[in-house]
Amino acid sequence: MLRRQSPEEDSTVLIDVAPEAEKGHTYGSTAPISEPSGHREAAGRVGSPSKPRVADFVLVWEEDLRLGRQQGGAGRDETDTRGAWRETFLDNLRAAGLHVDQRAVQGENGAVQYVLLRAPWAVLCYYAEDLRLKLPLQELPNQASNWSAGLLAWLGLPNILLEDVPDVPPEYYSCPFKVSKLSRFLGSDNQENFFTSTERHQILFAILAKTPYGHEKKGLCGIDQLLAEGVFSAAFPLHDGPFRTPPEGPQALGLTQRQVLFRYWARWSQWNKYQPLDHVRRYFGEKVAFYFAWLGFYTGWLLPAAAVGTLVFLAGCFLVFSDIPTQELCSSTDHFEMCPLCLDCPFWLLSSACTLVQAGRLFDHGGTVFFSVFMALWAVLLLEYWKRQSATLAYRWGCSDYEDIEERPRPQFAASAPTTAPNPVTGEDEPYFPERSRVRRVLAGSTVVVMMVAVVVVCLVSIILYRAIMAILVSRSNNTLLAAWASRIASFTGSVVNLVFILVLSKIYVALAHILTRWEMHRTQTKFEDAFTLKVFIFQFVNFYSSPIYVAFFKGRFVGHPGNYHTLFGVRNEECAAGGCLIELAQELLVIMVGKQIINNAQEILVPKLQGWWQKFRLRSKKRKAGASEAVGQAPWEADYELLPCEGLFDEYLEMVLQFGFVTIFVAACPLAPLFALLNNWVEIRLDARKFVCEHRRPVAERAQDIGIWSHILAGIAHLAVVSNVSARAGRGGAGAPGPRGRARADQPPRAQAFLLAFSSDFLPRAYYRWTRAPDLRGFVNFTLARAPPAFASAHNRTCRYQAFREDDGQYSPTYWNLLAIRLAFVIVFEHVVFSIGRILDLLVPDIPESVEVKVKREYYLAKQALAENEALSGTNGAKDNYSQSSERSLGPQPTLPGGGQASQVPSP
């Protein structure tokens, strides 16, 4: 643990007050304003003057005097325990070398206590080396670029997406910080600005996360546990001043980092501009920047998908009125009398389903076959080019080897690990948890995941039964319109009920997954987040996709035929409504995908505003009761405490990845899905940007190498999409016309594989009919309808038709088996072609651009030069003595290491 520093250093002040503070505004800034060069913190590295800071980090707790007076013995003991933990924690922070300044805002019945923390130079240097922070060796020109900007420039077209953003962060060749090589790093002659604000925050949070407040082996360690126990109300780094510009008008050279982000990124008017990702990374860290880079990249690639999907849908609008089978069905009047949909339901006319068949035809035509192929290749190319973009950003941001070399064990893991072992990469002793014990815990946690998935399946079965019963009840209605739309009403209400189940179960499972992942003892934060993400995604995949998968792949497959219908718990198995299962799948997709997007966006807009209003009202009412004047203004830590806590990026990633699944796996049913996704993401980017810049406290800047396990999940979804789209397009119409497809036509043999049951389009049946019977498709409706068995007809004294390829005795006809062979061949050929093309693209498109590989080698060479031992300079004892004495005079006593020794000398500029 670092030894507490000398009192002389306490006079150092570490915050800059923004220009408006001199005009009566007291909201401070954690960094100096932009220099004329446009590189505020970069300029600080090379010795530009700057004003001191007040704090790097803030801890907050609230005291309620009324609660203390009302509490009994047990409650008072709990309060005293929390107070003892708090004091122990603050004492240990002082012992670690931090400067602790406590401020209070008194109220009538309580107080809000603020603890301002800052780290002196020696502590920053020691922990920067311990955390292996990468610091700059040589400045480079900023090489940020967009492929669309290059394309438009090559075509000579104006680029409306491009905007000049001030204070562009420069790029650097960098390497892990070494105290002994301080002079080799840029800006080493300026202690005040040598470490950026985000680096200071990372160092402070690392100290807070590892500082104990009791027995470490009992888990009494770290700020996260104290927040969970209610000892502190909040812990956060300060924002860089207010996000709004001064009333006199925006002056680009005087904008703080937060104001630059608000003006050029977080405003709704910036919806058509490139994101300033380098500015986002500098202010929020690599993890947040990678999320917005992925979101922007994915949204840009949705543009061609949305354009093609819209054209396919418009083509369906024109084809619906010229399609001969649809015209035959709508003009058939009483020619096709269909068998009852339930035991007590009446016979019905196929022509009554004309409207629903026309609606289904909007999505089910030859154009969607092309669109399915297009989207399968689109997904492959998207992920291949994202790998290149991710590798480029990781290099530019200096985090290419973060997970392998730089990332340290989680503080919670270090506190609970039973032993230590050498790290195979660095050779250093680190906390260690036996792999066999972890595997046992992971397997035990997996059983809980399976149980929760089983709960989702039970909910799905209940929804299936609900739809079947609801369809029967509505079909018995005396209202002719309701009876005709019975299946559609049951399907729509079932989708809404399913959405409610999805949202409720999601909240329960996420909390459970947190507990399981903590118990599994993962070494690093990246591995912890990957394990948590995988657990939740498996559950959410089943939760969100189970109902669409059922409609796409299973509904209407096990109905039977007239006189021999199959049942589930005594209820006849569901059939696809008039218009087919494809239109039902489109409806399911829109209800779940679009409905979830609307609910999420409404929550992200309304809930933070209400929570923020209540937080401000609660805290300001305390000040008013205490007689505090609003005119005095707020300290920066008070203003930031009124903001909402940042809850991380997991929910944001999950929302986008689930959307990606809907857009790729089920796009054959709804070509408009990419368009809805594009519109949502345009809103989502600015909504999330406002949330981070304006409404939430500043998060601790976390490093990351990429988007983590989400990239592997996206690749799995892309592979599943190929199979899904192929099988979905291949044959659902094989047993169906544009009428009420799915009626008793899909009783597949038990040995048939699942994807062969995925019949949702009549593309192949139409092609087969065109090749073997009539090129103009006349008579196609009659071709797809079977006659009820004689036993059923004699029992009802009338004959009827149902949709299937069967003989009069109910057995499958030769046409059925011919179509089955065609579908199987189509699926195999299509999958192999698409996967082969994807593999070729994978080989042709390198994961890392050649220019980046050259730069990585150049950086390695410079780092090796900078950190090499210089025998010529350090060979004489006199030089060493002068260096040592100079360091002692500049820094005073050195930080004490946890093992009892001293840290290596930290040279003073």
SULFENVEN-V118924 format. One record per residue. N is the residue number from 1. RES is the residue in one letter. PSI is psi in whole degrees, 0 to 359 (none if undefined). NEAR is the number of other C-alpha atoms within 8 Angstrom. Layout:
N & RES & PSI & NEAR
N & RES & PSI & NEAR
//
This chain:
1 & M & 142 & 9
2 & L & 140 & 11
3 & R & 147 & 11
4 & R & 142 & 10
5 & Q & 169 & 9
6 & S & 151 & 8
7 & P & 337 & 6
8 & E & 332 & 5
9 & E & 347 & 8
10 & D & 342 & 8
11 & S & 349 & 6
12 & T & 131 & 6
13 & V & 136 & 9
14 & L & 39 & 13
15 & I & 147 & 13
16 & D & 138 & 14
17 & V & 128 & 12
18 & A & 159 & 12
19 & P & 327 & 6
20 & E & 346 & 9
21 & A & 328 & 11
22 & E & 345 & 8
23 & K & 16 & 6
24 & G & 352 & 6
25 & H & 129 & 8
26 & T & 11 & 12
27 & Y & 119 & 14
28 & G & 179 & 14
29 & S & 139 & 16
30 & T & 4 & 17
31 & A & 156 & 11
32 & P & 158 & 13
33 & I & 168 & 11
34 & S & 136 & 14
35 & E & 160 & 10
36 & P & 333 & 6
37 & S & 343 & 8
38 & G & 353 & 10
39 & H & 91 & 13
40 & R & 297 & 12
41 & E & 330 & 10
42 & A & 319 & 9
43 & A & 323 & 11
44 & G & 329 & 15
45 & R & 331 & 14
46 & V & 20 & 11
47 & G & 16 & 10
48 & S & 146 & 8
49 & P & 149 & 5
50 & S & 161 & 9
51 & K & 153 & 9
52 & P & 163 & 10
53 & R & 157 & 11
54 & V & 319 & 11
55 & A & 151 & 13
56 & D & 335 & 17
57 & F & 153 & 13
58 & V & 133 & 14
59 & L & 143 & 13
60 & V & 140 & 12
61 & W & 155 & 11
62 & E & 140 & 10
63 & E & 130 & 8
64 & D & 107 & 9
65 & L & 327 & 8
66 & R & 320 & 8
67 & L & 321 & 7
68 & G & 323 & 8
69 & R & 331 & 6
70 & Q & 344 & 6
71 & Q & 146 & 9
72 & G & 199 & 6
73 & G & 314 & 6
74 & A & 316 & 7
75 & G & 322 & 8
76 & R & 322 & 10
77 & D & 319 & 8
78 & E & 319 & 8
79 & T & 318 & 8
80 & D & 322 & 8
81 & T & 316 & 8
82 & R & 319 & 10
83 & G & 321 & 9
84 & A & 317 & 8
85 & W & 318 & 11
86 & R & 314 & 11
87 & E & 319 & 8
88 & T & 317 & 10
89 & F & 314 & 11
90 & L & 323 & 9
91 & D & 320 & 8
92 & N & 328 & 11
93 & L & 320 & 13
94 & R & 319 & 11
95 & A & 333 & 11
96 & A & 358 & 11
97 & G & 2 & 14
98 & L & 151 & 14
99 & H & 125 & 11
100 & V & 118 & 11
101 & D & 119 & 7
102 & Q & 130 & 8
103 & R & 156 & 8
104 & A & 142 & 8
105 & V & 107 & 8
106 & Q & 142 & 10
107 & G & 178 & 12
108 & E & 320 & 8
109 & N & 16 & 8
110 & G & 193 & 12
111 & A & 154 & 12
112 & V & 119 & 12
113 & Q & 130 & 12
114 & Y & 133 & 12
115 & V & 117 & 11
116 & L & 124 & 15
117 & L & 140 & 13
118 & R & 154 & 13
119 & A & 131 & 12
120 & P & 174 & 10
121 & W & 314 & 7
122 & A & 320 & 10
123 & V & 318 & 12
124 & L & 316 & 11
125 & C & 317 & 10
126 & Y & 312 & 12
127 & Y & 333 & 9
128 & A & 320 & 11
129 & E & 320 & 12
130 & D & 323 & 7
131 & L & 357 & 10
132 & R & 42 & 9
133 & L & 137 & 12
134 & K & 125 & 9
135 & L & 158 & 10
136 & P & 141 & 11
137 & L & 322 & 14
138 & Q & 133 & 9
139 & E & 143 & 9
140 & L & 159 & 8
141 & P & 146 & 6
142 & N & 127 & 8
143 & Q & 26 & 5
144 & A & 138 & 4
145 & S & 159 & 6
146 & N & 138 & 6
147 & W & 326 & 6
148 & S & 324 & 6
149 & A & 318 & 10
150 & G & 320 & 9
151 & L & 315 & 8
152 & L & 323 & 11
153 & A & 321 & 10
154 & W & 325 & 7
155 & L & 351 & 6
156 & G & 25 & 6
157 & L & 147 & 7
158 & P & 145 & 6
159 & N & 102 & 8
160 & I & 349 & 7
161 & L & 344 & 7
162 & L & 137 & 8
163 & E & 137 & 7
164 & D & 118 & 4
165 & V & 128 & 8
166 & P & 167 & 8
167 & D & 49 & 10
168 & V & 125 & 10
169 & P & 135 & 10
170 & P & 167 & 10
171 & E & 158 & 11
172 & Y & 152 & 10
173 & Y & 131 & 11
174 & S & 166 & 12
175 & C & 163 & 10
176 & P & 140 & 9
177 & F & 137 & 12
178 & K & 126 & 8
179 & V & 321 & 12
180 & S & 343 & 8
181 & K & 31 & 10
182 & L & 320 & 10
183 & S & 343 & 8
184 & R & 344 & 8
185 & F & 148 & 11
186 & L & 139 & 12
187 & G & 16 & 11
188 & S & 349 & 13
189 & D & 6 & 10
190 & N & 95 & 13
191 & Q & 323 & 9
192 & E & 320 & 9
193 & N & 12 & 12
194 & F & 317 & 12
195 & F & 131 & 9
196 & T & 169 & 8
197 & S & 321 & 9
198 & T & 324 & 12
199 & E & 321 & 10
200 & R & 317 & 12
201 & H & 318 & 13
202 & Q & 319 & 11
203 & I & 314 & 12
204 & L & 318 & 12
205 & F & 324 & 9
206 & A & 321 & 8
207 & I & 315 & 10
208 & L & 322 & 10
209 & A & 336 & 11
210 & K & 352 & 10
211 & T & 127 & 12
212 & P & 159 & 11
213 & Y & 12 & 13
214 & G & 209 & 9
215 & H & 120 & 9
216 & E & 322 & 11
217 & K & 344 & 7
218 & K & 7 & 7
219 & G & 11 & 10
220 & L & 71 & 11
221 & C & 135 & 16
222 & G & 152 & 14
223 & I & 329 & 11
224 & D & 318 & 7
225 & Q & 323 & 10
226 & L & 322 & 11
227 & L & 319 & 12
228 & A & 326 & 7
229 & E & 355 & 7
230 & G & 13 & 8
231 & V & 318 & 12
232 & F & 149 & 13
233 & S & 330 & 10
234 & A & 156 & 10
235 & A & 121 & 11
236 & F & 151 & 11
237 & P & 156 & 12
238 & L & 145 & 15
239 & H & 163 & 12
240 & D & 63 & 11
241 & G & 183 & 12
242 & P & 154 & 11
243 & F & 341 & 9
244 & R & 148 & 6
245 & T & 160 & 9
246 & P & 155 & 7
247 & P & 335 & 5
248 & E & 346 & 4
249 & G & 151 & 6
250 & P & 129 & 9
251 & Q & 113 & 6
252 & A & 322 & 7
253 & L & 347 & 11
254 & G & 7 & 9
255 & L & 139 & 13
256 & T & 171 & 13
257 & Q & 319 & 11
258 & R & 321 & 14
259 & Q & 325 & 12
260 & V & 315 & 13
261 & L & 321 & 13
262 & F & 316 & 14
263 & R & 323 & 8
264 & Y & 7 & 10
265 & W & 312 & 12
266 & A & 353 & 13
267 & R & 147 & 11
268 & W & 331 & 6
269 & S & 349 & 5
270 & Q & 15 & 10
271 & W & 336 & 9
272 & N & 25 & 7
273 & K & 155 & 9
274 & Y & 150 & 7
275 & Q & 136 & 6
276 & P & 77 & 10
277 & L & 325 & 9
278 & D & 324 & 9
279 & H & 321 & 11
280 & V & 316 & 12
281 & R & 320 & 12
282 & R & 325 & 10
283 & Y & 321 & 10
284 & F & 348 & 15
285 & G & 170 & 14
286 & E & 324 & 14
287 & K & 313 & 15
288 & V & 319 & 13
289 & A & 322 & 13
290 & F & 323 & 12
291 & Y & 312 & 11
292 & F & 330 & 10
293 & A & 315 & 9
294 & W & 316 & 10
295 & L & 317 & 11
296 & G & 319 & 10
297 & F & 312 & 9
298 & Y & 319 & 9
299 & T & 320 & 11
300 & G & 321 & 7
301 & W & 342 & 9
302 & L & 340 & 12
303 & L & 306 & 10
304 & P & 323 & 7
305 & A & 318 & 12
306 & A & 321 & 13
307 & A & 313 & 9
308 & V & 318 & 9
309 & G & 321 & 14
310 & T & 319 & 11
311 & L & 321 & 8
312 & V & 319 & 12
313 & F & 317 & 12
314 & L & 324 & 8
315 & A & 321 & 10
316 & G & 325 & 14
317 & C & 324 & 9
318 & F & 326 & 8
319 & L & 338 & 10
320 & V & 329 & 11
321 & F & 351 & 9
322 & S & 3 & 7
323 & D & 122 & 8
324 & I & 312 & 9
325 & P & 322 & 13
326 & T & 319 & 13
327 & Q & 319 & 10
328 & E & 317 & 11
329 & L & 315 & 12
330 & C & 333 & 11
331 & S & 9 & 7
332 & S & 347 & 10
333 & T & 246 & 9
334 & D & 22 & 8
335 & H & 324 & 6
336 & F & 103 & 11
337 & E & 122 & 11
338 & M & 153 & 11
339 & C & 155 & 12
340 & P & 151 & 10
341 & L & 345 & 7
342 & C & 180 & 7
343 & L & 317 & 5
344 & D & 9 & 6
345 & C & 154 & 10
346 & P & 167 & 7
347 & F & 155 & 10
348 & W & 161 & 9
349 & L & 136 & 12
350 & L & 329 & 15
351 & S & 339 & 12
352 & S & 344 & 9
353 & A & 18 & 13
354 & C & 314 & 12
355 & T & 316 & 7
356 & L & 324 & 9
357 & V & 319 & 15
358 & Q & 320 & 12
359 & A & 319 & 10
360 & G & 329 & 13
361 & R & 339 & 12
362 & L & 328 & 13
363 & F & 339 & 15
364 & D & 87 & 13
365 & H & 179 & 12
366 & G & 332 & 7
367 & G & 329 & 9
368 & T & 339 & 12
369 & V & 312 & 11
370 & F & 319 & 8
371 & F & 325 & 13
372 & S & 316 & 13
373 & V & 316 & 10
374 & F & 315 & 8
375 & M & 327 & 11
376 & A & 315 & 14
377 & L & 326 & 11
378 & W & 316 & 9
379 & A & 319 & 10
380 & V & 312 & 10
381 & L & 321 & 10
382 & L & 311 & 10
383 & L & 325 & 10
384 & E & 315 & 12
385 & Y & 335 & 10
386 & W & 324 & 10
387 & K & 316 & 10
388 & R & 316 & 12
389 & Q & 319 & 8
390 & S & 317 & 10
391 & A & 321 & 14
392 & T & 314 & 11
393 & L & 319 & 8
394 & A & 321 & 12
395 & Y & 312 & 11
396 & R & 328 & 9
397 & W & 5 & 8
398 & G & 37 & 8
399 & C & 28 & 11
400 & S & 327 & 8
401 & D & 27 & 8
402 & Y & 311 & 11
403 & E & 325 & 9
404 & D & 325 & 7
405 & I & 314 & 8
406 & E & 329 & 10
407 & E & 133 & 9
408 & R & 161 & 6
409 & P & 150 & 11
410 & R & 140 & 9
411 & P & 321 & 9
412 & Q & 324 & 9
413 & F & 316 & 13
414 & A & 324 & 12
415 & A & 332 & 10
416 & S & 348 & 10
417 & A & 136 & 11
418 & P & 341 & 7
419 & T & 181 & 7
420 & T & 159 & 10
421 & A & 153 & 8
422 & P & 139 & 9
423 & N & 126 & 9
424 & P & 341 & 5
425 & V & 309 & 6
426 & T & 340 & 7
427 & G & 0 & 7
428 & E & 149 & 6
429 & D & 130 & 8
430 & E & 158 & 10
431 & P & 144 & 12
432 & Y & 139 & 11
433 & F & 127 & 12
434 & P & 134 & 6
435 & E & 325 & 6
436 & R & 320 & 6
437 & S & 322 & 8
438 & R & 319 & 12
439 & V & 318 & 8
440 & R & 319 & 8
441 & R & 320 & 10
442 & V & 317 & 9
443 & L & 320 & 8
444 & A & 319 & 8
445 & G & 328 & 9
446 & S & 328 & 8
447 & T & 324 & 8
448 & V & 320 & 8
449 & V & 317 & 10
450 & V & 320 & 8
451 & M & 318 & 8
452 & M & 324 & 10
453 & V & 322 & 11
454 & A & 323 & 8
455 & V & 319 & 8
456 & V & 318 & 10
457 & V & 320 & 9
458 & V & 317 & 8
459 & C & 321 & 9
460 & L & 316 & 11
461 & V & 319 & 8
462 & S & 324 & 8
463 & I & 322 & 11
464 & I & 314 & 10
465 & L & 321 & 9
466 & Y & 314 & 10
467 & R & 320 & 14
468 & A & 314 & 13
469 & I & 318 & 9
470 & M & 320 & 10
471 & A & 320 & 12
472 & I & 315 & 11
473 & L & 317 & 8
474 & V & 324 & 10
475 & S & 338 & 13
476 & R & 359 & 9
477 & S & 149 & 9
478 & N & 344 & 5
479 & N & 117 & 6
480 & T & 320 & 7
481 & L & 315 & 6
482 & L & 318 & 10
483 & A & 321 & 12
484 & A & 329 & 9
485 & W & 23 & 9
486 & A & 311 & 13
487 & S & 320 & 13
488 & R & 319 & 9
489 & I & 315 & 9
490 & A & 320 & 13
491 & S & 317 & 10
492 & F & 313 & 10
493 & T & 325 & 9
494 & G & 323 & 12
495 & S & 320 & 11
496 & V & 315 & 10
497 & V & 320 & 9
498 & N & 321 & 11
499 & L & 320 & 11
500 & V & 315 & 8
501 & F & 317 & 9
502 & I & 311 & 10
503 & L & 321 & 8
504 & V & 311 & 8
505 & L & 328 & 9
506 & S & 315 & 10
507 & K & 318 & 8
508 & I & 315 & 8
509 & Y & 325 & 11
510 & V & 317 & 9
511 & A & 319 & 8
512 & L & 321 & 8
513 & A & 324 & 11
514 & H & 313 & 9
515 & I & 315 & 8
516 & L & 318 & 9
517 & T & 321 & 12
518 & R & 322 & 9
519 & W & 334 & 7
520 & E & 349 & 9
521 & M & 66 & 11
522 & H & 141 & 11
523 & R & 308 & 12
524 & T & 164 & 11
525 & Q & 325 & 9
526 & T & 314 & 8
527 & K & 323 & 9
528 & F & 312 & 13
529 & E & 323 & 8
530 & D & 317 & 10
531 & A & 317 & 9
532 & F & 316 & 11
533 & T & 316 & 11
534 & L & 317 & 9
535 & K & 309 & 10
536 & V & 322 & 11
537 & F & 320 & 9
538 & I & 315 & 8
539 & F & 313 & 12
540 & Q & 328 & 10
541 & F & 311 & 10
542 & V & 320 & 10
543 & N & 313 & 12
544 & F & 325 & 11
545 & Y & 352 & 9
546 & S & 316 & 11
547 & S & 312 & 10
548 & P & 322 & 11
549 & I & 321 & 9
550 & Y & 314 & 9
551 & V & 319 & 11
552 & A & 322 & 14
553 & F & 340 & 13
554 & F & 330 & 11
555 & K & 133 & 13
556 & G & 8 & 15
557 & R & 342 & 13
558 & F & 44 & 12
559 & V & 324 & 17
560 & G & 208 & 10
561 & H & 167 & 12
562 & P & 128 & 9
563 & G & 349 & 7
564 & N & 59 & 6
565 & Y & 146 & 10
566 & H & 151 & 9
567 & T & 160 & 9
568 & L & 114 & 7
569 & F & 39 & 4
570 & G & 358 & 5
571 & V & 131 & 9
572 & R & 136 & 11
573 & N & 148 & 12
574 & E & 145 & 10
575 & E & 157 & 11
576 & C & 143 & 15
577 & A & 167 & 11
578 & A & 129 & 11
579 & G & 346 & 17
580 & G & 167 & 16
581 & C & 337 & 15
582 & L & 318 & 14
583 & I & 328 & 12
584 & E & 321 & 13
585 & L & 320 & 12
586 & A & 319 & 10
587 & Q & 315 & 9
588 & E & 318 & 12
589 & L & 314 & 13
590 & L & 320 & 10
591 & V & 312 & 12
592 & I & 310 & 12
593 & M & 304 & 10
594 & V & 321 & 10
595 & G & 318 & 9
596 & K & 320 & 10
597 & Q & 317 & 9
598 & I & 316 & 8
599 & I & 315 & 8
600 & N & 316 & 8
601 & N & 321 & 9
602 & A & 318 & 9
603 & Q & 318 & 9
604 & E & 337 & 9
605 & I & 312 & 9
606 & L & 313 & 8
607 & V & 313 & 9
608 & P & 323 & 11
609 & K & 316 & 8
610 & L & 316 & 8
611 & Q & 318 & 9
612 & G & 319 & 12
613 & W & 317 & 8
614 & W & 320 & 8
615 & Q & 315 & 10
616 & K & 317 & 10
617 & F & 317 & 8
618 & R & 314 & 8
619 & L & 321 & 9
620 & R & 331 & 8
621 & S & 327 & 8
622 & K & 319 & 13
623 & K & 321 & 13
624 & R & 318 & 11
625 & K & 328 & 9
626 & A & 357 & 9
627 & G & 10 & 6
628 & A & 145 & 7
629 & S & 133 & 8
630 & E & 333 & 7
631 & A & 338 & 4
632 & V & 332 & 5
633 & G & 174 & 9
634 & Q & 145 & 9
635 & A & 156 & 9
636 & P & 323 & 13
637 & W & 329 & 9
638 & E & 316 & 8
639 & A & 320 & 10
640 & D & 328 & 10
641 & Y & 336 & 9
642 & E & 344 & 10
643 & L & 170 & 12
644 & L & 149 & 11
645 & P & 144 & 7
646 & C & 127 & 9
647 & E & 14 & 4
648 & G & 186 & 5
649 & L & 0 & 8
650 & F & 312 & 7
651 & D & 325 & 7
652 & E & 314 & 7
653 & Y & 315 & 10
654 & L & 318 & 9
655 & E & 316 & 8
656 & M & 322 & 9
657 & V & 321 & 10
658 & L & 321 & 10
659 & Q & 318 & 10
660 & F & 321 & 9
661 & G & 316 & 12
662 & F & 321 & 12
663 & V & 329 & 11
664 & T & 314 & 13
665 & I & 318 & 14
666 & F & 18 & 13
667 & V & 338 & 15
668 & A & 333 & 14
669 & A & 337 & 11
670 & C & 91 & 10
671 & P & 345 & 14
672 & L & 355 & 11
673 & A & 315 & 13
674 & P & 327 & 13
675 & L & 314 & 14
676 & F & 321 & 9
677 & A & 319 & 11
678 & L & 313 & 12
679 & L & 319 & 8
680 & N & 319 & 9
681 & N & 329 & 10
682 & W & 319 & 10
683 & V & 319 & 9
684 & E & 320 & 9
685 & I & 309 & 11
686 & R & 328 & 14
687 & L & 314 & 11
688 & D & 324 & 8
689 & A & 315 & 10
690 & R & 322 & 12
691 & K & 315 & 9
692 & F & 321 & 11
693 & V & 320 & 13
694 & C & 323 & 8
695 & E & 338 & 11
696 & H & 154 & 11
697 & R & 155 & 15
698 & R & 125 & 12
699 & P & 159 & 8
700 & V & 130 & 12
701 & A & 112 & 14
702 & E & 142 & 10
703 & R & 154 & 9
704 & A & 153 & 12
705 & Q & 335 & 13
706 & D & 200 & 9
707 & I & 9 & 11
708 & G & 212 & 10
709 & I & 347 & 9
710 & W & 327 & 10
711 & S & 322 & 8
712 & H & 323 & 8
713 & I & 318 & 8
714 & L & 320 & 11
715 & A & 319 & 9
716 & G & 319 & 8
717 & I & 320 & 11
718 & A & 319 & 14
719 & H & 319 & 8
720 & L & 326 & 9
721 & A & 324 & 13
722 & V & 311 & 12
723 & V & 316 & 11
724 & S & 309 & 12
725 & N & 323 & 15
726 & V & 306 & 12
727 & S & 326 & 13
728 & A & 321 & 15
729 & R & 337 & 14
730 & A & 326 & 17
731 & G & 2 & 19
732 & R & 328 & 14
733 & G & 356 & 15
734 & G & 334 & 15
735 & A & 17 & 17
736 & G & 147 & 18
737 & A & 186 & 13
738 & P & 4 & 14
739 & G & 209 & 14
740 & P & 78 & 16
741 & R & 154 & 17
742 & G & 357 & 17
743 & R & 99 & 14
744 & A & 17 & 15
745 & R & 353 & 17
746 & A & 36 & 13
747 & D & 91 & 9
748 & Q & 152 & 8
749 & P & 147 & 5
750 & P & 332 & 4
751 & R & 349 & 4
752 & A & 141 & 8
753 & Q & 161 & 6
754 & A & 319 & 7
755 & F & 340 & 9
756 & L & 343 & 11
757 & L & 353 & 13
758 & A & 71 & 15
759 & F & 116 & 15
760 & S & 358 & 15
761 & S & 153 & 16
762 & D & 23 & 16
763 & F & 307 & 15
764 & L & 318 & 14
765 & P & 321 & 13
766 & R & 316 & 10
767 & A & 318 & 8
768 & Y & 316 & 9
769 & Y & 323 & 12
770 & R & 324 & 11
771 & W & 325 & 8
772 & T & 340 & 6
773 & R & 288 & 6
774 & A & 117 & 10
775 & P & 334 & 8
776 & D & 3 & 6
777 & L & 16 & 11
778 & R & 134 & 9
779 & G & 6 & 9
780 & F & 323 & 11
781 & V & 313 & 12
782 & N & 328 & 6
783 & F & 327 & 7
784 & T & 357 & 12
785 & L & 134 & 12
786 & A & 160 & 13
787 & R & 145 & 10
788 & A & 146 & 16
789 & P & 151 & 11
790 & P & 325 & 9
791 & A & 318 & 7
792 & F & 319 & 11
793 & A & 319 & 12
794 & S & 328 & 9
795 & A & 332 & 6
796 & H & 1 & 7
797 & N & 30 & 6
798 & R & 154 & 6
799 & T & 161 & 11
800 & C & 170 & 12
801 & R & 155 & 12
802 & Y & 160 & 13
803 & Q & 110 & 16
804 & A & 163 & 14
805 & F & 83 & 13
806 & R & 158 & 12
807 & E & 176 & 10
808 & D & 336 & 10
809 & D & 4 & 8
810 & G & 355 & 9
811 & Q & 155 & 7
812 & Y & 141 & 9
813 & S & 164 & 9
814 & P & 328 & 6
815 & T & 320 & 7
816 & Y & 314 & 12
817 & W & 325 & 9
818 & N & 316 & 8
819 & L & 323 & 12
820 & L & 318 & 10
821 & A & 320 & 8
822 & I & 316 & 9
823 & R & 314 & 12
824 & L & 315 & 9
825 & A & 319 & 8
826 & F & 315 & 9
827 & V & 313 & 12
828 & I & 314 & 8
829 & V & 315 & 8
830 & F & 312 & 9
831 & E & 315 & 11
832 & H & 322 & 8
833 & V & 312 & 8
834 & V & 315 & 12
835 & F & 325 & 8
836 & S & 316 & 8
837 & I & 318 & 9
838 & G & 320 & 11
839 & R & 320 & 8
840 & I & 317 & 8
841 & L & 322 & 10
842 & D & 322 & 9
843 & L & 324 & 7
844 & L & 332 & 6
845 & V & 101 & 8
846 & P & 144 & 8
847 & D & 329 & 9
848 & I & 122 & 10
849 & P & 148 & 10
850 & E & 323 & 6
851 & S & 324 & 6
852 & V & 321 & 11
853 & E & 319 & 9
854 & V & 318 & 8
855 & K & 323 & 8
856 & V & 317 & 9
857 & K & 320 & 8
858 & R & 317 & 8
859 & E & 319 & 10
860 & Y & 320 & 8
861 & Y & 315 & 8
862 & L & 320 & 10
863 & A & 320 & 11
864 & K & 321 & 8
865 & Q & 316 & 7
866 & A & 326 & 9
867 & L & 3 & 8
868 & A & 147 & 6
869 & E & 130 & 4
870 & N & 92 & 6
871 & E & 329 & 6
872 & A & 325 & 5
873 & L & 329 & 7
874 & S & 12 & 9
875 & G & 332 & 8
876 & T & 144 & 7
877 & N & 329 & 7
878 & G & 320 & 6
879 & A & 320 & 10
880 & K & 318 & 10
881 & D & 317 & 8
882 & N & 319 & 8
883 & Y & 315 & 9
884 & S & 316 & 9
885 & Q & 319 & 8
886 & S & 318 & 10
887 & S & 318 & 13
888 & E & 319 & 10
889 & R & 324 & 7
890 & S & 322 & 8
891 & L & 342 & 11
892 & G & 203 & 8
893 & P & 142 & 7
894 & Q & 156 & 13
895 & P & 140 & 15
896 & T & 128 & 11
897 & L & 156 & 11
898 & P & 330 & 7
899 & G & 356 & 5
900 & G & 341 & 6
901 & G & 190 & 7
902 & Q & 151 & 8
903 & A & 158 & 9
904 & S & 150 & 7
905 & Q & 137 & 9
906 & V & 105 & 12
907 & P & 145 & 12
908 & S & 144 & 8
909 & P & none & 7
//
